[in-house]
């Protein structure tokens, strides 16, 4: 069979644990499409918009924590995958991209749907591969098998990420009517072993001796996958040691009881004297990016004497510009090693306790202000996000779109009693382009209720997330519609420019009503504070449908309310 080696790619993927494939329609990719859609162990879905398809695959990979295959035809279809590929690369999410191509001799010869596809994603994939054009020679069949094995192994090795396999096909692309598509009975599989990132006794002893010379130790967590074992370990560790623990909402550490979740608020409003008192001697970090701009600025300005970053593998990240040691292990293995650090009464330990209390004082300061402010009866985005976050059911998935949505959630945070909630956000590249598609992708392979908090620009930009034939059950979308890009009305720079309204905020007049009618969703319109209670009750009624709770407010109302919170926190330092 002419395309037997290509058909066997699907069987190889299935045997190596890839059970989900996202395909976009096209003719050049027909051999790949038939191989995956006819394989009994692979769940294939077709998404017409390649940009949305890439992000839906991203969401599927987040849910399964396994690689997902993405298949598309040649030409600009491939380029449309680029935003999702970049996000997957920086968020360390495994994707196996299989793109169909024209034979090499037809490139730049005015043949349709033909562009330079080899290595098209540049540095945003872990590696690019090119399949041979001859699929029938034994050496080509061996090479195809070897390349696909290697690519999948690489996608799943730490740090995980996308890989690209470009496959040129000659016509005819479709099988004869009498031809059956089958898979070879013996397909070579090869795997790779990886280290367990354990810390040796020698390294542990050396780090322990250094740790004990510091009296103001602080831990900060960036974006991380939910990890119940790590949560349990951190709870135990922080009860034993009085160490301030700062974590963004996307760090998935809200179940750690001593988490300081309001640092972005108080570090933005505190006096310089207070900030100096909060400066750590030793900073220990893990995870990926942090949302909190004020925390980042604080740690850049008030540098610790030492900064240990826990990172099992990959390029060293140094967002605070003060890393002194990269520790090649996992957070769980690191804190397991240091769980039994001495905690006896001493002058040095008292200094650490006092340092921790300074951070706790600032956390309580913000909590009191927020408790008072949220009693206000006005309708604002900040308030409705706070109400929705507080009512989230146990075990749900929460997706936060970029721009103000993820920032609101980070300023507010979740609490320790909210068990099993997993938080996701496309913070690898922090783009708005696929936030909805990622949430939809995860929901397509999950039976858990999924919540998406998003702004109007991100929501309408990614409306093709719904343009497919698959049921979306119990998706809840909180749509913050202020008819523009609120963030550009709040950050320094564009807000004061005369061009701001048209060229930065970019006012738009859409509402979600027609979109909901088009896709058969329930549309709940919240335009008055009096409606909040009844509409939230409907919003949290899980009946197997998708519901969009659209909150229409003005840019100025939201800006004024948010600025008033910061002002009241600032006033507490003046008393």
Beta strands, then each sheet from edge to edge (+ up, - down):
strand 1: 20-23
strand 2: 43-46
strand 3: 68-72
strand 4: 95-101
strand 5: 128-130
strand 6: 162-168
strand 7: 217-221
strand 8: 244-247
strand 9: 259-260
strand 10: 282-286
strand 11: 306-310
strand 12: 325-327
strand 13: 397-400
strand 14: 422-424
strand 15: 450-455
strand 16: 475-481
strand 17: 522-526
strand 18: 547-552
sheet 1: 2+ 1+ 3+ 4+ 6+ 5+
sheet 2: 9+ 8+ 7+ 10+ 11+ 12+
sheet 3: 14+ 13+ 15+ 16+ 18+ 17+
end
